[in-house]
Structure formats: C-alpha cells, structure tokens
Amino acid sequence: IQTFNLRRLPAERGGRFYQDTAAYGHFGRSDLILPWEETDKAEILKEAAGKSGAISMA
C-alpha cells in the first residue's frame, strides 16, 4: 500500500482512480496508469519481502 501510494492515488487523480479501474475492467487497458503493473519498484519489493522473512519462490 505504501510502496504504490494507494491511499493517495484517488486524491492525486481527481477522486476517480478506483472508479476508473472498476469500469470495464482494468486488464490490458492502455488508458490507465496502474502502479501495481509497473516494474520500477520490483527491487524495493524484493528487498522488503526478504526482510519480512517471506519464502523465495525462485
């Protein structure tokens, strides 16, 4: 939630972020920028998962 800024996204995008993802589905849509589909935070998330004791799937 913190990594992807999910709590603030609606305010930053005019209050319509979650409504827009719910309308017509969100998979494969190029008109939406969805933070959880971006790969720029992959390393941060891997490190966080390692610190929490998560089991590696690799």
N, C-alpha and C positions, 0 to 999 in steps of 0.2 A: 504494500500500500504506500509506504513512504518512498520507496525507490521509484515508483511510477507516478507519484504525485496524484494519486487517485482521489484524494479528498478535495483537492483544489481545482481539479480539471473542470467541473461544471462552472465555477465562477470565472475561470480564465477563458472559457469558451462561450460566454454569454448564457450560461444556465442550461444549455441544450446538449451537453455531452452524452449523458446516458440515454436521453430520449432518442438521439440520433443513432446510437448503437442498437437500440431496441427496434427501430423502424426498419423493416425489410431485411433484418439480419445484418451482421457486420462482416462475415467472412468473405474475403475476396473483393471487398469494396475499395476502390482507389480514392474515393472522395473523402474518406475519413482517415485521420492520422491517429492510430491507436498505439499508445505507448507500450503495451504488452506484446505487440507484434514487431517492435523494433529490436534490433540485436545489439545496440550500442551499450547496453547495461549487462551483457552476458557475463563479463568477467567479475563485475561487482556482485552479481547474484551468486556466481560460483563460489567466490570467497566467503560470502555470507552463509551459504549453505554448509561450507566446510567448517566454519566456526561454530555452527549450531549443532554439530555432531550428526548431520544428515549423512546417510549412506550414499556413496557414489554409485551411479548406475553405469559408469564407464567400464 
